[in-house]
């Protein structure tokens, strides 16, 4: 089922913040819990001294809303929250990406990812950050 979530970009405090949110909402992490940069091939480009940081975490909160987060080294006002769209199919994802990213920037085209999803991201023409993810799609 298609869904929408909120994605937080935090400056090295994701684990601490999500432990706080987990206690506040009384829920458990989704999927495999905290995914660290060390879990990614070549630490996903993160310097070795920071590879222990959180690459991704998801936490279901109220009414099945998914709160997600990552540690980001370039967080500043205006880029710390993104909208995460989770359509059901690659076709829906491609259509949304094409329409919403028109005139935008910072494009990471839709592609099969090492973690098994079909994912892309961009900043739209109004400066709003978006991610689109189709979960569990097998790599091509």
Steps between C-alpha positions, in 0.01 A plus 500: 500500500635843407598724788664829597758555772723769648878480466727683746862592426691546826861605562630183666218475756263262319551204734446714810195672349338176385554332838314799647217473241484122547444544874248781449286306249553156655573338164789297357723570201375377164688246293851423617517787747784749475699467178847651529730622224724203588216279369534653151755413234811714555320677789287684239781751462496599868846563652618207716484706821130567437391167348342398833231767449142412402435463127129421543245428768122477486259526790122462467325771699137615509249351255768298316696813409865406449761733649839435340844647549866514408818665622607763248816708505352788302182575697393862528177692538273418209632156414442298816158355404387328180173346385529126435256353249462121498296398195417138422672464163806615307267651238326717760839600641633597158188709424516684834873559462461641148216735595627624836865541402425709190700821538663365815859423598721260696358211300582143604311316224279203584712185508524158662697533825729258684250472787239356263275801437439719196588852617567856387507852644493863393427855607198643319486842335374649829787367711307210658693174536338175388592131504312229316541136603340177382581247770629154429545524126766259379812653342508491121 
